[in-house]
Amino acid sequence: MRCLFKRYREEIILSLIFMFFALGFNVYRVQSDGVYYYAILEELLHLPGAESVPVSGFQQAGCVFFNLPFYLISYFIELFSKANLHLNGISLRQISINLASNFYMLMSIMITIRMLKRLNFKSILLPTISILFSTSAFSVSVLMPSFTHAVDIFVNTVIVYFILDSSRNYRSAFWLGIIYVVSILIRYANFALVLPLLFYYFLCGEWKKIKFFSLGLISFGWIIPIVFYCYNGSPFSPYDINSPASVHAVATLPHWPRFLLNSLLNPIHGLFIWSPATIISVFGLAVMPKAIKKTGYLFL
């Protein structure tokens, strides 16, 4: 038992820390943007006793499939117990959605620990705790758990892991392409992450990795436009009132530069202002290429 604890000390300690704070601060009710994804999930299943009603708006449906197993477990618990189980007026099905976010954030922590060990970090606990509490990771997984953010963080953490793994294994580049498809389905803006990786492989002359990555991306990438069209209509009809995706994109596009600057440098909620760990991590990425070829430039 002592050897087991010594081997997985960081995983055990950080799991206990996260679960302690999650149980204390968790918001179990589906709210705000989470209402959209909850409605998509119940509309997808068509199970009796649905709590939500169909809602209109820009839909990114990928996270629904990650929440699906947790929802089904809670649904069958209610079905076999023949009772609508509630906690402070919140149904077990809504609670399951939020526990799903807790779970995916916990898995992100575990993968982060494994990556830090692979990179031969001497200290594991402090960097991981900094990532969890000095960024919005804890907030979006516990205080806003019905949103897509926790699932998005989990999938992109897996992407970083496979980028590191693909440095030694070409097959990992193929799986990386598939995971990129999943990431884009969760948040369409993640498509912007494809070009930096391809450009990085190009600079490094990694032609086999480009081939395997593109094969994985193209093999499953056809799913993206189908899901997009099913939930949002055609993106080429900006004046079609039945195309909320187009209306959303056209309305927000001019504001993106100011929005990004505001997110980083706003004195109240700017990421670089209230999260000094973010600045430190940027410095770490800048010196990382000395240790791992040019990978640090890619992450930067």
Salt bridges, closest charged atoms under 4 A:
GLU10 OE2 - ARG9 NH2 3.36
GLU10 OE1 - LYS117 NZ 3.56
GLU11 OE2 - LYS117 NZ 3.22
GLU42 OE2 - ARG93 NH1 3.84
GLU78 OE1 - ARG93 NE 3.09
ASP152 OD2 - ARG187 NE 3.19
ASP165 OD1 - ARG118 NH1 3.05
GLU206 OE2 - LYS209 NZ 3.70
